[in-house]
Amino acid sequence: MLLLALVMIACSLGSSAGWAKHKSHSDVTADPCKKLNGYMTKRIANIRSLNKAIDKEQSVPNTMAGVFNLMQGKYYVDHAKTEKIGRARKEADDLNRVMRGMGCTPVDIDQELQKP
């Protein structure tokens, strides 16, 4: 009897989660291109902010190594931020490929990054 009650509870929990999954996919009115453009806008904004942070650190470094490099006439390079920019750009390029595959208009990332 206890085993039967546990099975019924488990089935009822599983069916409500399954219903929620099916309900989320039934919304076909949402424009996928609009969503993808929103994601692309976030990626481009992220790249811009990282570029600004790197430019600022080159003029006023935030580490002692950066200060010593600046005193010697060298540019300070924040490798962590440079790596983040590389990853964000790769994500934006991948997103552009997805947009092309779905029939959406791809974004010219370089042109968008040139805008103020």
C-alpha positions in Angstrom: 0.0 0.0 0.0 2.8 2.4 0.9 4.7 1.5 -2.2 1.6 2.2 -4.3 1.2 5.6 -2.7 4.9 6.5 -3.4 4.5 5.4 -7.0 1.4 7.6 -7.4 3.1 10.6 -5.9 6.2 10.1 -8.1 4.0 9.9 -11.2 2.1 13.0 -10.3 5.3 15.0 -9.8 6.7 13.8 -13.1 3.5 14.6 -15.0 3.4 18.2 -13.7 7.0 18.8 -14.8 6.2 17.2 -18.2 3.2 19.4 -18.6 5.3 22.5 -17.9 7.9 21.4 -20.5 5.2 21.0 -23.2 3.5 24.3 -22.3 6.8 26.3 -22.8 7.2 24.9 -26.3 3.7 25.7 -27.4 4.4 29.5 -27.6 5.2 29.8 -31.3 4.2 33.4 -31.6 7.6 34.5 -30.2 10.0 35.7 -33.0 13.2 33.7 -32.7 15.1 36.4 -34.7 14.1 39.0 -32.1 15.4 36.8 -29.3 18.7 36.1 -31.1 19.2 39.8 -31.9 18.7 40.5 -28.1 21.4 37.9 -27.3 23.7 39.5 -29.9 23.2 43.0 -28.5 24.2 41.7 -25.1 27.4 40.0 -26.5 28.4 43.2 -28.3 27.8 45.4 -25.2 29.9 43.0 -23.2 32.8 43.2 -25.8 32.5 47.0 -25.8 32.7 47.2 -22.0 35.7 44.9 -21.9 37.4 47.0 -24.6 36.8 50.2 -22.6 38.1 48.6 -19.4 41.3 47.5 -21.2 41.8 51.0 -22.8 41.4 52.6 -19.3 43.9 50.2 -17.7 46.4 51.0 -20.4 46.4 54.6 -19.4 46.0 54.0 -15.6 47.0 50.4 -14.7 45.3 48.9 -11.7 48.3 46.6 -10.8 51.9 47.2 -9.8 53.1 45.2 -12.8 51.0 47.5 -15.0 52.6 50.6 -13.3 56.1 49.3 -13.9 55.3 48.4 -17.5 53.9 51.9 -18.0 57.0 53.5 -16.5 59.2 51.4 -18.9 57.1 52.5 -21.9 55.4 49.2 -22.3 51.6 48.6 -22.6 49.9 46.8 -19.8 47.9 43.8 -21.1 45.3 42.2 -18.8 45.3 38.7 -20.1 42.1 37.7 -18.3 40.1 40.4 -20.0 41.8 39.7 -23.3 40.7 36.1 -23.0 37.1 37.2 -22.1 37.0 39.3 -25.2 38.1 36.4 -27.3 35.5 34.1 -25.8 32.7 36.8 -26.2 33.7 37.3 -29.9 33.6 33.6 -30.5 30.2 33.4 -28.9 29.0 36.3 -31.1 30.4 34.6 -34.2 28.7 31.3 -33.3 25.4 33.2 -32.7 25.7 34.8 -36.1 26.0 31.3 -37.6 22.9 30.2 -35.8 21.1 33.4 -37.0 22.0 32.6 -40.6 20.9 29.0 -40.2 17.5 30.1 -38.9 17.0 32.6 -41.7 17.6 35.7 -39.6 19.6 38.6 -40.8 23.2 38.2 -39.4 24.9 41.1 -37.6 28.1 42.7 -38.8 29.9 42.5 -35.5 32.9 44.6 -36.5 30.7 47.4 -37.7 28.6 47.3 -34.5 31.7 47.5 -32.4 32.8 50.6 -34.3 29.7 52.5 -33.3 29.9 54.7 -30.3 
